[in-house]
Amino acid sequence: MARALTLITTTAAAFMLTAGVAAAAPAIPLNPEQETGTVVSNGSGFFAYEVDGSELCYTLEVRKLSTSPVAAHIHVGGRNVAGPVVVGLTTPPAATSTVSACVTATEGGALTPAELAAIVADPRSYYVNVHTPTYPGGEVRGQLK
């Protein structure tokens, strides 16, 4: 039985690769504990994304932030390291809300092909955070996987 399951799993994975189907990254938890500054908040959320060709599609959900967000970004930076913005994300409209969108990598665009390739090659070197007026440096954050 285990051998049959392994064969099915291997065959499915090979089909996905040859068919060009993008695999989705796991949902990344967002919380205040991952922020580099002192953040005292009950906020939380998640970020899930997938890359298919030159397109990065994502869902960003926030819950119980101190106030409505003013910005959301993917930044370059490892754990406990603040870094510059790589790409702006659609800002959730309320303290508890969800957005889904796609960003196409283009030369001179909001996300370049080189930036997208770097995220795909080493996602752990990037993080998502959501900024609020209460915490302009970020209220919740999650490291990409």
C-alpha positions as CSV (number, residue, x, y, z in Angstrom):
1,M,0.0,0.0,0.0
2,A,2.8,2.5,0.9
3,R,4.6,1.7,-2.4
4,A,1.4,2.4,-4.3
5,L,0.9,5.7,-2.5
6,T,4.5,6.7,-3.2
7,L,4.0,5.9,-6.9
8,I,0.8,7.9,-7.0
9,T,2.3,10.9,-5.2
10,T,5.4,10.8,-7.4
11,T,3.3,10.6,-10.6
12,A,1.1,13.5,-9.5
13,A,4.1,15.7,-8.7
14,A,5.7,14.9,-12.1
15,F,2.5,15.7,-13.9
16,M,2.2,19.0,-12.0
17,L,5.8,20.0,-13.0
18,T,5.4,19.0,-16.7
19,A,2.0,20.6,-17.0
20,G,3.3,23.9,-15.6
21,V,0.9,23.9,-12.7
22,A,2.2,26.1,-9.9
23,A,2.3,24.8,-6.4
24,A,0.9,27.0,-3.7
25,A,3.0,27.9,-0.7
26,P,1.6,27.1,2.7
27,A,-0.5,29.8,4.5
28,I,2.0,31.9,6.4
29,P,0.8,33.1,9.9
30,L,1.0,36.8,10.6
31,N,1.4,38.0,14.2
32,P,2.9,40.9,16.2
33,E,5.6,38.7,17.7
34,Q,7.4,38.6,14.4
35,E,7.7,42.4,14.1
36,T,11.1,43.9,14.8
37,G,9.7,46.7,17.0
38,T,7.6,46.5,20.2
39,V,4.0,45.7,19.1
40,V,1.3,45.1,21.7
41,S,-1.6,43.9,19.6
42,N,-4.2,41.1,19.4
43,G,-3.8,41.3,15.6
44,S,-3.2,38.2,13.5
45,G,-3.8,36.9,10.0
46,F,-2.3,34.9,7.2
47,F,-0.7,35.3,3.8
48,A,-0.9,32.6,1.2
49,Y,0.6,32.9,-2.3
50,E,1.5,31.1,-5.4
51,V,3.7,32.0,-8.4
52,D,2.7,30.9,-11.8
53,G,5.0,32.1,-14.6
54,S,5.4,35.9,-14.1
55,E,2.4,36.2,-11.8
56,L,2.3,36.3,-8.0
57,C,-1.2,35.7,-6.7
58,Y,-2.0,36.0,-3.0
59,T,-4.6,36.2,-0.3
60,L,-4.0,38.4,2.7
61,E,-6.2,38.2,5.7
62,V,-5.9,40.3,8.9
63,R,-7.9,40.0,12.1
64,K,-8.3,42.2,15.1
65,L,-5.8,44.9,14.1
66,S,-5.7,48.0,16.3
67,T,-7.2,50.0,13.4
68,S,-7.7,49.7,9.6
69,P,-4.4,49.1,7.8
70,V,-2.7,51.8,5.7
71,A,-0.3,49.6,3.8
72,A,0.8,46.0,3.2
73,H,4.1,44.9,1.6
74,I,6.5,42.1,0.9
75,H,9.9,43.2,2.2
76,V,13.4,41.7,1.8
77,G,14.7,40.6,5.2
78,G,15.3,37.6,7.3
79,R,13.7,36.8,10.7
80,N,14.0,39.7,13.1
81,V,15.5,41.9,10.4
82,A,13.6,44.9,8.9
83,G,14.2,45.5,5.2
84,P,13.1,47.6,2.3
85,V,9.8,47.1,0.4
86,V,10.0,44.8,-2.6
87,V,6.4,45.0,-3.7
88,G,3.3,46.7,-2.4
89,L,0.2,44.5,-1.8
90,T,-3.4,45.5,-1.9
91,T,-4.2,47.0,1.6
92,P,-7.0,45.2,3.5
93,P,-9.8,47.6,3.9
94,A,-10.6,47.0,7.6
95,A,-9.0,45.8,10.8
96,T,-10.6,42.4,10.1
97,S,-10.7,41.8,6.4
98,T,-9.4,39.8,3.5
99,V,-8.0,40.7,0.0
100,S,-6.9,38.6,-2.9
101,A,-5.0,39.9,-5.9
102,C,-2.3,39.1,-8.4
103,V,0.8,41.1,-9.3
104,T,2.4,40.5,-12.7
105,A,6.2,40.9,-12.8
106,T,7.2,43.4,-15.6
107,E,10.3,45.4,-16.2
108,G,9.8,48.8,-14.6
109,G,6.6,47.6,-12.9
110,A,5.7,47.2,-9.2
111,L,7.4,43.8,-9.2
112,T,10.2,43.1,-11.7
113,P,11.0,39.6,-13.1
114,A,14.3,39.6,-11.2
115,E,12.5,40.4,-7.9
116,L,10.0,37.7,-8.5
117,A,12.8,35.2,-9.3
118,A,14.6,36.1,-6.1
119,I,11.5,35.5,-4.0
120,V,10.9,32.1,-5.7
121,A,14.6,31.1,-5.2
122,D,14.8,32.1,-1.5
123,P,11.4,32.9,0.0
124,R,12.7,32.7,3.5
125,S,14.6,35.9,2.9
126,Y,11.3,37.8,2.5
127,Y,8.5,38.7,4.8
128,V,5.0,40.2,4.6
129,N,3.8,42.9,7.0
130,V,0.8,45.0,7.4
131,H,1.1,48.6,8.6
132,T,-1.5,50.6,10.7
133,P,-1.5,54.2,12.0
134,T,-0.9,52.7,15.5
135,Y,2.1,50.7,14.2
136,P,3.5,52.4,11.1
137,G,6.5,50.0,11.1
138,G,4.1,47.1,10.9
139,E,1.5,45.5,13.3
140,V,1.6,41.9,12.0
141,R,4.3,40.1,10.1
142,G,5.1,36.7,8.7
143,Q,8.2,35.2,7.1
144,L,7.7,33.6,3.7
145,K,8.2,29.9,3.3
